Amino acid sequence: MNTLSATASPAAQTTQPDYAAVKTRQQAAWSSGDYAVVGTTLQIVGESLCETMDLRAGTSVLDVAAGNGNASLAAARRWCRVTSTDYVGALLSRGRERAAAERLEIEFREADVEALPFADGSFDHVVSTFGCMFAPNPRRTASEMLRVCRSGGKIGMANWTPEGFIGQLFKTIGGHVKPPAGIESPALWGSRTRIDELFGAQASRIDVMQRQFVFRYRSPAHWLEIFKTFYGPVLKAFAALEPAAQDKLASDLIALVERFNKAQDGTVAAPGDYLEVVVTKR
């Protein structure tokens, strides 16, 4: 067991987050609901990322925090040798079902992005779409992604931006349910500054492009119902609140989607900014 030094100051003792406890709560959140209902709508992002990376047939690709497998499927469609990983087994099962339906060859393996069970340089490329950004220890996550990628290989990511729709969704939730102490917003992964901090020392090149995914739903109320039923972090936020506080959160979330909505016909067409990242490892 790791223990703090007896000489450590009280301030120092409060600066290190309890990553294990945070991860346990996160795993429970992503296991609740059914993220695949939302995840399948994001498939175009995985396709775009694989095209930007110019993935070639026969190369080995590791998808980390893969969810229900959007990037895994996209890479497999390009005849890559794909390993799809996540620490939520139910999500891997959804990906496995999709791969079977499309007759795509993908290896599915339960694994934590912060402790990947692969040797150094095992893969030509590593990808993650809206996945690795939610791991509680960003530096450990980036280190593991770099470690298992070969020299000259690419690490490709799609990360929600702080100012965009989903970044603001998490900010809104944070105003109602206090986030874990010491854990930074996952949306920071959507900034060039954070990418340079995490990957710059081991990168020969970093390319970023801001893109948009448009969330399309029948109405603002439909969007809220889907997210509070199937999207774990939103579901858990509502579950943590008393009824009156739930009503206030619902009101704030409706106001949020209406602020981003570009549709004028009662439906939702809300652009969500994300950063598409390709890191070439030295």
N, C-alpha and C positions, 0 to 999 in steps of 0.2 A: 504494500500500500504506500502511495506517495504521501508524504506529510510535509507541511510547511516548516521551515526552520524556526527554531525557538527564538531566533533573534530577528525574525521578520517583523516589520512594523505593522500596526493595525491596518494602515492604508494598503500596504502590499497584500495583506491577507484578503482584502475585499476586491482586488483588481482582477484576479483570475476567475473567470466564470466556471461554473460547474458544468463542463461540456457534456459529461455523461448524463446528467439529469436533464439538461436541455434536449439532448438527442432523444432520450426516452419519451419526453413529451411530444417532440416533433414527430417521432415515429408513430405515436398514437394518433396524432392529428391527421397525418397522411394516410393512415390505415382506416380512418373513419370515413363515412360517406362512401363515395366511389369516384375518386379523382378521374378515372378513365372517361367518365361522361363529359367532363370538361376537356380532358387531355386530347381526346380524339379530334376536337375542333381545331387544335393547334398544328395539325399534321403538316400544313404548308410551310411552317417554320423549319421543320426538320429537312424538308426537301430543299428549301432555299439554302440552308447551311451546307448541306452536302454538295450542292452545286458550287457555292462560293469556295469550298475547300478543294474542288476539282478531284473528288475521290475517284480512284481508278480501280477497276475490277481486279480482284485478287489480293488487294491490300487488307491488312488486319485492322479492324476498328473496334475500339472499346467504347461503349456508351455507358456513362456513369450517371447515377441518379436518374435512370432512364424512364422512370414512371411506367406508363403503358406502352412505351417503345416507339415513339414517333421518329426519333433520329435513327434508331436501330432498324426500323422498317425501311426508311429512306436509304440507308447505306446498303442494306441487303438487296434492294431493288437495283443497285448499281454493281451487284455481284461481288461485293466486299465480303470478307470473312468476319462476321460480326459476333461480338460477345456483348450481351445486354445485361446490365447489373442495376440493382436497386436494393435498399435494405427493407423494403416492404414487399413481402412475398405475394400478396394479393395483386399488386400492380404488375409484377412480373407475369402472373398468371393471365392477366388481361393481354399483355404483349404476346404471350405464347399463343393465345387464342387467335389473335390477329395474324400472326406469322403463319399459323397452320391454315387459316382461311385463304391466305394468299400464296401458300406453298413456298414460303421463303425459309431458307436455312439460317437460323439464328441460334446461338447457344445462350441460354438464360441461366443466370447465376446470381444468387442472393449475396450481396456484398455491400459494404459501407465505403463510400467514397473517401473517407478519412483513414481507412485501413484496407487498401485494396489487396486482395490475395494473389497478386501476380508479381513475377520477377521484374527487375529493372529492365526497361527497354523492350517489354514484351509485345508492344503494339506499334504499328506504323502511325496510327492516329487515335486520338481520344476526343470524344464529342460529349456534349451535354446541352440539352435544350430546357431551360427553366428548371434545372435540377440541382446542379452543384452549388448554385448561388444560395440555396437554402441550408446548406450544411453549416453548423454553428461555428466551426473553426476555419475561417477562410484560408489562412496560411497553410494549415495542415492539408486542406483540400487541394490547393494549388500544387503543393509539394508532391502529393501523391499522383496527381494527374501528370505532372512533369516526369516523375520517376518512372512510370510505366510506359511512357512514350519514348520511342527511340530517337537518337540524335538525327536531326533533319526532318523528323515527323511533325505533324501539325496537331494542335489542340484547338478545336472549334467549339464555340459556345454561343448560345442565345440567352441574354440576361435582361430582365426587365429594368428599365431606367428609373431613377428616383422620382423624376418629374412626370413620368407617364402614368397611364391609367392604373396599372397594377401596383406601381410604386406608391401611388396615392391611396390605393385601396388599403395597403398595409399601414400607411400612415394614419388613415382613418380608423382602422381597427385598433392601432396602438393608442389612440386617444380614448378608447373605451376599455381596453384590456391591456394592462401594463405588460410590455415585453420583458423577457428574461433579463436580469441584470447583467450588464457587461457584453451583451450580444448586439452587434451592430446590425443595421438594416440590411437584409439580403439584396435590396435594390442598389446598394453601393457597387455591386458587381456590374451594374449597368453604366458605370462611369469609366472613362479612359484612365483616369488617375488611379483607380483601384486596380485595374488590369495591369498597368505598368508596375505598381507596387508588388503585385503577386507574382508576375511572370517575367518582368523585364530583365532580371539578372541572368536568366537562363534562356532568353529568347534572342534569336538572330533577326527576327522581324515580328512586328505586331501590326496587324491590319484590323481596323474597326470600321463599321458602318452602322449608322442609325437607321433602323427599319421600323415598320409598323405592322402589327397584326390587328385586324379589325374584328372586334367582338360583335357578333351578329346574333340577336335574340328577338323574340316576338314582341317584347315590350320591356321597359325597365323592371316591372314586377316579375316578369318571366326570368330575366337575368338574375335578380335577387333570389328567387326561389331555387333556381339551379345551383347557385353558388352556396347558399346556406344549407342545401340538402346534400350536395356532392363534393364541394371543395373544402377539404379538411380544415384549413385554418379559419375559414369563415364559419363553418359549422361549429367548431370548438369555441370560437369567440362568442357566438350566441349562447351556447350551452353554459358558458361561465357567468352569464349575466342574469339578473332578476328580470321578470317580465317587463317592467317599465323601462329598464335600461336596454332591453332587447328592442323595444319599440323605437327608442332614440337612435340606436345603432342602425336599425332598418331605415329610418328616415334619412340619416346621414349618408348611407350607402346609395339610396335612391337619388339623393341630391348629387352624389358623386357621378353616378352613371349618366344622369341627365346633363351634367356639366361637360362630359366628354362626348356625348352622343351627337352625331352629325345628321342622323335621320330626321326627317320632317313628317313622317307618315305614321308615327306611333310605335314603330319598331325601334330596335337598338342597332346602331352601327357606330360603335365607339372605338376609335383608333387607340391602340396601346403601343407606345414606343418601346422598342427594345434595342439593345446593342448586339450586333452580330460581330463576333470576335474570332479571328484566326491567328493563333500564336505559332510561329515556326520555332521549334526548339533548336538550340545550338547543337 
